[in-house]
Amino acid sequence: MKRIFLSLICLILVSIHGHGQISKDDLSFFNTSLNALVHEPKQTNKVANYFLKSAESKTEKAGALYLLFAYEKLMGNNIKSIEYLFGAKNNIENEEHQYLKALTLISIAETCRRYGMESMASEYLEKAAANVTYIHEETNKEIATARLLQEQAMGSLFSTNSEKALQQIIESTTSLEKVRPLFPALYASGMNAIAQIHDTANRPKEAKSYFTRTYSFLENNNLKVSSTAATTLVGLGSIYLKEADYIQSRDFFLEALKIDVIEAEVKTIALSGLSDVYKATDSLEAYNTYYSRSSSMSNNLLADERNARNTLLSFIEEDQKQSILDDEYNYFVLGGVILGILLVLLLGYYFYNKRLDSEYRKFEKIIKQLENKEKIKAPEHVPEVPLQEPKGVVIPLSTERSILERLKNFENGKDFTSADMSLPVLAKQLKTNTKYISEIIHNHKGKNFNTYINELRINYIISLMKEDPRFLNYKVSYLAEVSGFTSHSSFTVVFKSIAGITPKQFVTFLRKSNKEAS
């Protein structure tokens, strides 16, 4: 078995070395190592140290540190395990691997609960729950979900909400079933946790059922000699002890103590359980032996617990300080962003008002021109539609005067508002030809035909709006139609090119002006 395991580890190491770093989205090797930890801890420890030394990213380093945390916890080196756990947290904190983040936070919550810090455990579980939501890989999500629900159930039990705790562990069973084929040891550990929660909730029948199923599963998967099996056996021994079945209880406790890989707390329970068994069966010598061993181990655990608790408190305090610093930095950044937005808004408001003032001055100029009966003309810089101007066209003076007279009558009328108005149409109306009309407009009006017609149309619609307030309530599309334009957009472009402001702005300013005048 050991040779097979070593060969597998070597194969995985070579494979991962050949492919570079641990994949951000697939930690199958990480899960495999966690799964192997319960029956081959020393080999898993070697693998974790290898990854720690060869880590090329913080994610790799965090994964290795988490494995070392799990190993040291199993070996009963609680202070070291806490150091590795917070080392994993510090490395993964700003990385994108949600699975590792979630597992680390859940384990911190579990450690806090173990040392009586329930409120801190709840805070870390809340953070872990947020990370679990963003795990995409299905197997990782199921493992993290099961672990989260189990820890949440323990929290519910602490707050005497056993109904909620039971509901949470039932949910965790669904996730565990999905990872059973790939990671049997992780599955069995989860089943043990469910059994322990039932036992804590004073449901011995259900606890016994889960422990029994778990032990049968461990037997079928060659995991009888593992820390998980030791936990299962001690769980069964404790239940049979409560039932006063001392022979069964003794056998389970003794079987657990034969396993080399057993957590210190589990071993202490087994020793204490055996002392109770032998006391109940009047085996005083055996009772004294196991009572002495369990008392000695309990004292050592209490001393270690005090030191471990102090270590945990110092790491949590440092973690909280860092959180406060991070919050202060975030507030500073947020304040800077808000200040920047306010500055942009103020600058925008300043330039908007400046532009508005400029446009209002243009409006006032238009009104003044109307009052002085001046025509509004397109600025010289406004691009005109290029036309081929006739060259060398000689127009008899009498004809020219006649056309100019008829052109004046045209300007005083409304024919230019026809959407069909064109140079040939105008030439026909004035009873002349297009060459003469184009030449006269160019020489006497200083513009081409299109600009000439557009100016007439814009002057016409502006006069209508000035003289008839009803036109201020019409849509721009209707104003465009009345003045001879075929589209809303072309009317707006031409209006602004001649008046300097849009039709909408002109209407707004004119309403304001009329209101102030009244």
PyMOL commands that set and color helices and strands:
alter all, ss='L'
color gray80, all
select helices_A, chain A and resi 2-19+28-37+41-54+58-74+78-92+98-114+118-133+138-158+162-179+184-200+204-220+227-242+246-257+264-280+284-371+397-412+415-417+423-429+434-445+449-467+469-473+476-483+488-499+503-517
alter helices_A, ss='H'
color red, helices_A
deselect
rebuild
show_as cartoon
